[in-house]
Amino acid sequence: MAMERTEIEQMLRAAFPDATVEVRDLAGDGDHYAATVVSEAFRGQTRVKQHKMVYDALQGRMGGELHALALQTSAPD
C-alpha cells in the first residue's frame, strides 16, 4: 500500500516542527517521492545523519509503504 504525500508531510512536520517541508510525487504512483526538508535540527549533522533523522521520522515506512524517497536536507541559511 502506497503512502499519500500529505501523510509524509504530516509525519515530517511532526518530527521537525520548525521545518520547511516540501514533498513531491515524482511518478504519480504514490510510491516515488522527493522531499526537501530544511530544519535547524540538521545544523552540524552530517548529510547521512540528516537523512537518518528523516527516515526515523517516517517510523519504519521506508522500503515498505514508501518505496522511494529522494531527499534534500539542510539547516536554514
C-alpha positions in Angstrom: 0.0 0.0 0.0 1.4 3.4 -1.0 1.6 6.5 1.2 -0.1 9.7 0.5 2.0 12.9 0.0 0.1 14.6 2.8 0.8 11.8 5.3 4.5 12.1 4.6 4.4 15.8 5.0 2.5 15.5 8.3 5.0 13.0 9.7 7.9 15.2 8.8 6.3 18.3 10.2 5.5 16.5 13.4 9.2 15.4 13.8 10.6 18.8 12.7 8.1 21.4 13.8 10.4 24.3 12.7 11.0 22.8 9.3 10.1 23.9 5.8 8.9 20.7 4.2 8.1 20.1 0.5 7.1 16.7 -0.8 6.6 15.9 -4.5 5.2 12.8 -6.1 7.7 12.1 -8.8 5.8 9.4 -10.8 2.2 10.0 -9.9 2.1 6.5 -8.4 2.2 7.2 -4.7 5.4 5.2 -4.4 8.2 7.6 -5.6 8.6 10.9 -3.9 11.1 13.7 -3.5 11.3 15.7 -0.3 13.1 18.8 0.7 13.4 19.4 4.5 15.1 22.5 5.9 15.3 22.4 9.7 17.5 23.8 12.4 17.7 20.2 13.8 20.1 19.4 10.9 22.7 22.1 11.8 26.1 20.4 12.5 24.8 17.0 11.4 26.3 15.1 8.5 24.2 14.5 5.5 23.9 10.8 6.4 22.7 11.7 9.9 20.2 14.2 8.5 18.8 11.5 6.2 18.6 9.0 9.1 16.7 11.6 11.1 14.2 11.8 8.3 13.9 8.1 7.9 13.4 7.8 11.7 10.6 10.4 11.4 8.9 8.1 8.9 8.6 5.4 11.5 9.9 2.4 9.5 7.7 3.0 6.5 10.7 3.5 4.1 11.1 0.4 2.0 7.6 -0.8 2.8 4.7 1.6 2.3 7.1 4.2 0.9 9.2 2.7 -1.8 11.5 5.6 -2.8 12.2 9.0 -1.3 14.8 11.3 -2.9 15.9 13.6 -0.1 17.4 17.0 0.1 18.1 18.1 3.7 19.8 21.2 5.2 19.8 23.7 8.0 18.4 27.1 7.3 20.8 29.7 5.9 
